[in-house]
Structures are given as structure tokens and as C-alpha cells.
Amino acid sequence: MPQPFDQSSYQVRFEWGVAGLERLAPADVVVVVDVLRFSSTVTDAVAAGRTVSFTDAGAWSRNGAAVAAAAGEGTVLIGSLRNAAATARAVLEIQTRRQQRTSVTVIAAGELTDAGDLRFAVEDLLGAGTIIAALSDLGADHTSPEAAAACESARGLRRALRHLLTASGSAKEIVAGVQATAKMEAAGLTPTDPKAAAEVDATDAVPVLDGDEFVAFV
């Protein structure tokens, strides 16, 4: 039976973090958005022809990787500003292959604090909203109120997007130095810096979770 907050009557849904994902009705596709830096770094690695171990990612990303782990049986795509349009195209391609209406949940990972609280992350709102806008441009515009609000936030702030992302608390934290950087480098990955993470549609690569690996969606 539909619940007040499950957004089940809409094709495109939006929520925050693992708890938000759990509030929503199960979706055919889950798009994980953790712009700084899980989504951007995994996208760039896949664009370079690499695969990324999901197990290893859990060691350096407690936000995006946790959402991917909780996604259930749906197809898990990794979305960011760098591949927003490509992610939308991948969702529509999945719908074409399934030959039926395909529901998609876009999850902004946010920042899980040491106290266990979920902190709002402006970069994830902008990343998720940009992907939802790209879906709408392709005709997938049956969006929940939550998804529509994220979409129009990103559209309205598009000209300021680079500044907003690089000036965000998350970007400042990365510049100051975080433990995850060394862990990512130890795994053989090059962390995507905030300026590059703010580039919209810089790549057509879309990571998809296949078993224990993120690989390129084809």
C-alpha cells in the first residue's frame, strides 16, 4: 500500500541518504549522487577504462558507497555533474531495453557526520538536480515534488554552479585535507578535485554496479 513519503506514484523520485532511500518505494534504477568525491572519482576512473572495486570503495566513501549498498535489486548507476546528461541517457536506455515504464530514484548522498547525522551537501543537491533536469529534457518529466524542487534548484543556479560547489563546506574540507584522499590514492585512484567535479557533462561515462565492481554502462 502506498505510503505518504514513498513517492511511488511518480516515475522520477528524489531523497537524501540511506534513510531517504529506505523511505521510498523500490525503484527499477537507483542513481547515487555523491559529487565530492565518490561519484566524480568513480566516473573518471571508469571513463579512463578502469573498474572500481565496490568493496574497496566502502573503505574511502561512507556516504555514496553506503547508498549503493542499500539500493536493493534495482540497477545502480553512479551520477555526478560530470556525467549528468549521460546518466539520464543511460536511464532511458534501460527503459528501452526493459520495454516498460521504468522508475528511477535519484539519491543525494549528503555527508554523514561522526555523530551519525546526515548533513545537507549543496554539491549533491546540485548534482542530483542536474541529472533530474536532464531526465526531464529527455521526456522523463513525471517527477515527484521533491525531485521537481531539486531539478529547478539546479536549473536556476546553473550559472553559479561552479562557484557554489567550490565554495561549499565539502570543498573547503577537501582542500584542507581529509583521510579519504590517502585511501583513494592507496587504491590506485586519482581523486577528482572540486573544480573538475563542478564541470557539467565532461564525460559520457556512466558507472554501473556489476557484482562487486563499478564498470562502464554500455
Secondary structure, 3 states (H helix, E strand, C coil): CCCCCCCCCCCEEEEEHHHHHHHCCCCCEEEEECHHHHHHHHHHHHHCCCCEEHHHHHHHCCCHHHHHHCCCCCEEEEECCCCHHHHHHHHHHHHHHHCCCCCEEEEECCEECCCCCEECCHHHHHHHHHHHHHHHHCCCCCECHHHHHHHHHHHHCHHHHHHHHHCCHHHHHHHHCCHHHHHHHHCCCCCCCHHHHCCCCCCCCCEEEECCEEEECC
